[in-house]
Amino acid sequence: MTVPAPATRETRPEEVVLLDRSGRAIGTAPKADVHGEDTPLHLAFSAYLFDASGRLLVTRRAASKRTFPGVWTNTVCGHPGPGEPLGVAVVRRAADELGVVATGVRLALPEFRYRAEMSGVVENELCPVYVGRVAGVGDLAPDPAEVDGHEWVPWPRFAADVVERRRTVSPWCLAQVAALVRLGPDPDAWPVADPALLPPACPPERARHTA
């Protein structure tokens, strides 16, 4: 399934799914109110999107963002809406934040979890990791409220630089890259993870999103 980028970027207030320790949903809260010194555990996702030659799209978070401003990280991160499958949320967020269509989206790390703090603001997430492709590389149009910069980097170079600490990235990206490297050297050959391993709060995954 291919989901075209919307004509206008998302403007509705975002609701974040709050979780208990086992990953079950216990309510929702506005995204604008969630992150602070004692951020509750909530549901999120990270995605690593590649072009046809295997280069990873790396982004720098906008300086205006409340959490980890100005930090380089993976292609796109975000929060699914209540009842929204995570794979669908990846496609939506790639369109909203970067103006691109994500295709071939598949689950890679269903159980990833992290907690990190910067300047007194905490991220505390169950954050499954997805991989996929970017369709229409030339259509890239980052939202300046979300992204200050981007670059395309061959995966072997990016992974080695992150793991060997030659490149500074967000704490979740650092941990995710280390886990992805363990899946093998070729992102195209990474196995599709069992969706049954996703947090219980996640709705059933739909059919894989392919071009």
N, C-alpha and C positions, 0 to 999 in steps of 0.2 A: 504494500500500500504506500502510495506517495501522497504526502500532505503538502499542498502548496503554501508558500508564505502568504500570510494575510496582507490585505491591502494597507492596513494601518496597524501600528503596533498595539499590543495589549494595554488597556487603560484601566480595567476593572481592578479593585483592590484584591490583593492576593490573600488567601486564607491558607495557613499552614496546619498540617495534621500533627497534633500532639500525640506522643506515645508513652506507654509505660515501659518498664525495663525489658519486658519480653517482646516489645515491638508491636503491641496491640494499640489501636487507636483509642484515645481517651477524650477526644474533643478536638476543637480547632481554635485558632487564634489568628488575628490579623498579623501578617508578616511584619508590618511596621512596628508592632508592639512586642514581638517575640525576643529579639536579640538584645542582650544586655549583659550585666555582670553575672546573672544566674539564669542563663538561657535554658528553658526546659528542653528535654529530648524531643526531637521532631523528625519528620520524614523528609528526605531530600534525595537528590540524585546527582551524579557527575557523569559527563559524557566525553569521550575521546573520539573526535571525528577526523577522518583522513581523506586526502584527495586520491585520485586514481594512481598516483605514483608512490603512494605510501607515506606522504608527508603528513604530519600531525598539525592541525590548526591549534596554535597556542595563543592565549589571550591574556591581556593585562587588565585587571579589574579597575574600573573607573575610580579616580581619586575621591569622588563624591560618595562612594558606597560606604554604608555604615560598618560593614564587616570586611576586614582585610583589604582596605583601599590601596590601590596602586600595586598590588601583588600580582606577579605572573602566575598563571595556573593553566589547567587543562582547557579544552575548547569551551565548554559551557557547563554551568551548574544551575540548580534551581530546586524548586519545591513543587511536587504534584498538588493539584487541587484536591479537595475531598472527593473520593470516588474515582479519581483519574488514574488509569494505569501509568506506571512510570515510563514505559516506552513511548506512550503517547505524549507524556509531558516533555520528554526529550525533544521530540519533533516540534512541539509547540514552542518550547523555549529557544531552540536554535533559530526558528523563524523570527520570534520577537526580538531576541537579543542581537542576532547576527545577520538577519535578513536572508538566511539560506535554508534550503530544504535538506534535512537529514534523511538519508536512506540506508537500508540494510541495518537498521538499529537492532542490536542484539545484546543480551545480558552477559556480562563478563564476571563481575564480582558481586554476587547477591547479598553477601553478609557484611559488607564493609561498614565500619562504624568508627567515628572519631570524635574527639573533643579538642578544641584549640582556642587560644585566646590571643588577642592583639589589642593593645591600648585599652584594656578593660572591657572589651566586648568579646563575648564567648560564642563560638559555634559548637553545637552539641547535636549531632545528627546520626541517624541511621541512614546511610547514603550509598545505596547500590550503584554500581558502576556499569555503564553501557559503552559500547563502541559502535561505530558506523562510518558512513561515508558522507561527504558533502557533495551535493549535486549543484552544478552551476557555480563553480569556484569564482568566476568573474563577477557574480552577483553579490558578493559579500558586501554588506552595508551595516557595520556595527552601530548599535545604538550608543551614542556618547554618554548617556546616563549609566550605562552598564560596562562599556569597554573603552579603555583609553588607547589600546594598541593591540596589534596581533602580528604573528609571523607564522610561516610554514616551515616546519623543521622535520627532516628525516627522522623517523622513529628511532633507529639505532643510536643516532647521535644524541637525540633528546634524552632517551632513557639512560644512556651512559652518563651524560652530564648531570642528570638529576641524582642518580644513585651514587655517583662519586662526588657529589656536592660541588660541582663546578658551576651549576646553574641553580639560582635561588628561586624556589617556587612556593606556593601555598603549602601548609603542613598536610592538608589532605591529598594534594597532588603528589607530594613526596612519598607518602605511604602507599598511595594507589599505584604509582609507577613501579615501586618495588614489588608489589603483588602482581602486577601485570607482567613484569619481566619473568616471573616464575611460571607463567603460562606458556612461554616459548618466545623465540626471537621474532616471529612473523605474526603481526596482528591479524592477518587474514586467516591464519590457522588456529587462532585461539578458540577453544571450545565454547559452545553456547552453554551457559550455566543453567542448572535446573531452577526454574522459577518457583518451585516448591520451597526453595531456601530463602526466598524473599521474606522480609518482615511480615507478620500476620496482618498488619494494617493495609498491605498492598492489595488492591483489587486484582483479579485474575488478569494475567497478561493476554493481550489479543494476539492474533497471528503476527508473525514477524513482519516488520515494516521494510518491504523491499521495493526497489524501483520498478 
